Amino acid sequence: MKVTDSNVIRLYLKVHYGISVKSCEKTNDRVLISGAKVFGVPLENLPRRYIPEFGLVPCFLVDACSFLLERAGTVGLFRKSGCLSRIKTLRARLNCGEECLSSALPYDVATLIKQFCRELPEPLFPSELHTALLKAQEVSDQQDGMAALQLLSCLLPARNFSCLHYLFNFLSQVSQRCTENLMTSSNLATVFVPCLLPPPNKAEMSEGRLELRVLVLRTFTEHPHLFGKHQLFSIDIV
């Protein structure tokens, strides 16, 4: 049966996997403001571009990922930091609406992507889903765990879903060139934990808990198709 009701999906996760999920739906009291600023801006206020198979994705993310795909063999991409002075200049130009990535260096653009994700007012993976994502990763059967992660992705707000789907598809392509860039899916996941699944407190920063967060992101990097459909999943509710 095809299910689009988020309440049914939450019930299925609870009954079949013992995973309780808080609602990500929030009343949006923010005023929509269109402008050129890129960093620290809510997703709904960012210029977005329609990308087939993914939906509306922030223009900066599309441009930055497209730029890096052409340079995906760069050793240590996302692990090695860019030059702070150059990055500061690029940020200022991007926030003024300039198209300046074509002349940038790969490490600088990779750092900008991490900063973009980290500085969003609300994380791409809403905090309400973090505990559920970790529990899904702990499911003993790998296929069941992936099914639970896919169901959880269906509970994401549409704009978060499109952005994460695009980002993980990009990271998957980067990881496929790990013999050149030395950035495996695990290495990329480790780098992106502070940007996408930041630990909320010291207890969650223990080695075991951090590794679980890495595993969640690694799973999505290796299987970006888990974002294949938004709020549509075939389940047996009998």
C-alpha positions in Angstrom: 0.0 0.0 0.0 1.3 3.5 -0.9 1.4 5.7 2.1 1.7 9.5 2.2 0.5 10.2 5.7 3.4 11.0 8.0 1.4 9.8 11.0 1.0 6.3 9.4 4.8 6.3 8.7 5.5 7.2 12.4 3.2 4.4 13.5 4.9 1.9 11.3 8.3 2.8 12.6 7.1 2.5 16.2 5.4 -0.9 15.7 7.9 -2.6 13.4 11.2 -1.1 14.6 10.5 0.3 18.0 11.5 3.8 16.8 9.5 6.8 18.1 9.7 9.9 16.0 8.8 13.4 16.9 7.1 15.6 14.3 9.4 17.8 12.3 6.5 20.0 11.2 6.8 23.5 12.6 4.7 26.6 12.4 6.8 28.9 10.2 6.6 32.4 11.7 9.5 33.7 9.7 9.0 36.4 7.1 10.1 35.2 3.7 12.8 37.6 2.5 14.4 37.2 -0.9 17.9 38.4 -1.3 21.4 37.4 -2.4 22.8 36.3 1.0 23.8 32.7 1.1 25.2 31.8 4.5 23.1 31.6 7.7 19.9 32.0 5.8 16.8 29.7 6.2 16.3 27.3 3.2 13.0 29.0 2.3 14.7 32.3 1.9 17.5 31.0 -0.4 17.4 31.3 -4.2 16.7 27.7 -5.4 16.8 26.0 -8.8 14.7 23.1 -10.0 16.8 20.0 -10.6 15.1 17.0 -12.2 14.9 14.0 -9.9 15.8 16.2 -6.9 13.4 19.2 -6.9 14.2 22.7 -5.7 17.8 22.9 -4.4 19.7 26.0 -3.2 21.5 27.6 -6.2 24.7 27.9 -4.2 24.7 24.2 -3.4 24.1 23.3 -7.1 26.8 25.6 -8.3 29.4 24.5 -5.7 28.7 20.7 -6.1 28.8 21.0 -9.9 32.2 22.9 -9.7 33.6 20.2 -7.4 32.4 17.2 -9.5 34.7 18.4 -12.2 37.5 18.3 -9.6 36.4 15.3 -7.6 39.8 13.7 -7.9 41.4 16.3 -5.7 43.2 14.6 -2.8 41.6 15.1 0.6 38.6 17.0 -0.8 36.5 18.1 2.2 39.1 16.9 4.7 41.7 19.5 3.8 40.7 23.0 4.7 40.8 25.9 2.3 42.6 29.3 2.8 40.7 31.4 5.4 41.4 34.7 3.7 40.3 33.4 0.3 37.2 31.8 1.9 36.3 35.1 3.6 36.5 36.9 0.3 34.4 34.3 -1.5 31.7 34.4 1.2 31.5 38.2 0.9 31.2 38.0 -2.8 28.6 35.2 -2.7 26.6 37.1 -0.2 26.5 40.0 -2.6 25.1 37.8 -5.4 28.3 37.5 -7.4 29.0 34.3 -9.4 32.6 33.7 -8.4 33.1 30.0 -7.9 34.6 29.3 -11.4 37.9 30.9 -10.4 38.0 29.4 -6.9 40.1 26.5 -5.6 38.5 23.1 -4.8 39.5 23.1 -1.1 38.0 26.6 -0.7 34.7 25.6 -2.3 34.5 22.4 -0.3 35.0 24.4 2.9 32.2 26.7 1.8 29.8 23.8 1.4 30.5 22.6 4.9 30.0 26.1 6.3 26.8 26.5 4.3 25.4 23.3 5.9 26.7 24.1 9.4 25.4 27.7 9.5 21.8 27.0 8.4 19.5 28.3 11.2 17.9 24.8 11.3 20.0 21.7 10.4 19.2 19.8 7.2 18.4 16.8 9.4 16.0 18.4 11.9 17.0 17.7 15.5 13.7 15.9 16.1 14.9 13.1 13.8 18.5 12.6 15.2 17.6 10.0 17.8 15.4 8.1 15.4 18.1 8.1 12.8 20.6 6.6 15.2 18.2 4.0 16.3 17.5 3.0 12.7 21.2 2.6 12.1 21.3 0.2 15.1 18.7 -2.1 13.7 20.4 -5.5 13.5 19.2 -6.5 10.1 20.9 -4.2 7.5 18.0 -4.2 5.0 15.5 -3.4 7.8 17.8 -0.6 9.0 18.0 0.9 5.5 14.2 0.6 5.2 13.8 2.5 8.5 16.2 5.2 7.3 14.2 5.5 4.1 11.0 5.9 6.0 12.6 8.5 8.2 13.7 10.4 5.1 10.0 10.6 4.1 9.3 12.6 7.2 11.7 15.4 6.3 10.3 18.7 5.2 10.2 18.8 1.4 12.9 21.5 1.0 15.2 19.6 3.4 14.6 16.4 1.6 15.5 17.8 -1.8 18.6 19.4 -0.5 19.8 16.3 1.3 19.0 14.1 -1.6 21.1 16.3 -3.9 23.9 16.5 -1.4 24.2 12.8 -0.7 24.0 12.0 -4.4 26.9 14.4 -4.9 28.9 12.9 -2.0 28.3 9.4 -3.4 29.9 10.5 -6.7 32.9 12.0 -4.8 33.3 8.7 -2.8 33.4 6.7 -6.1 36.7 8.4 -6.9 38.3 7.5 -3.6 41.2 5.8 -5.2 42.2 9.3 -6.5 40.9 11.7 -3.7 41.4 9.2 -0.8 37.9 10.2 0.5 35.9 7.1 1.1 32.2 7.2 2.1 33.4 6.8 5.7 35.9 9.6 5.5 33.2 11.9 3.9 30.7 10.9 6.6 33.2 11.7 9.4 33.8 15.2 7.9 30.1 16.0 7.6 28.9 14.9 11.0 29.4 18.4 12.5 27.5 19.9 9.6 24.6 17.5 9.3 24.3 15.5 12.6 26.1 17.5 15.3 26.1 16.0 18.7 23.8 18.0 21.0 25.9 17.4 24.2 29.0 15.9 25.7 27.3 12.5 26.3 26.7 12.2 22.5 30.3 13.0 21.8 31.6 9.7 23.1 33.5 7.6 20.6 30.6 5.0 20.2 27.9 7.6 19.7 30.0 9.6 17.2 30.7 6.5 15.2 27.0 5.8 15.0 26.4 9.3 13.5 29.2 8.6 11.0 27.5 5.3 10.1 24.2 7.1 9.4 25.8 9.5 7.0 27.9 6.8 5.4 24.7 4.7 4.7 23.1 7.7 3.0 26.3 8.4 1.1 26.6 4.8 -0.2 22.8 4.6 -0.8 21.5 8.0 -1.9 18.6 6.3 -3.5 17.1 6.1 0.0 15.9 9.6 -0.8 14.3 8.3 -4.0 10.8 9.4 -3.2 9.5 12.1 -0.8 6.6 11.2 1.5 5.7 8.1 -0.6 6.6 4.7 0.6 5.2 1.2 0.0 4.4 -0.5 3.3 2.1 -3.3 4.5 0.1 -1.8 7.3 -1.8 -5.0 8.1 
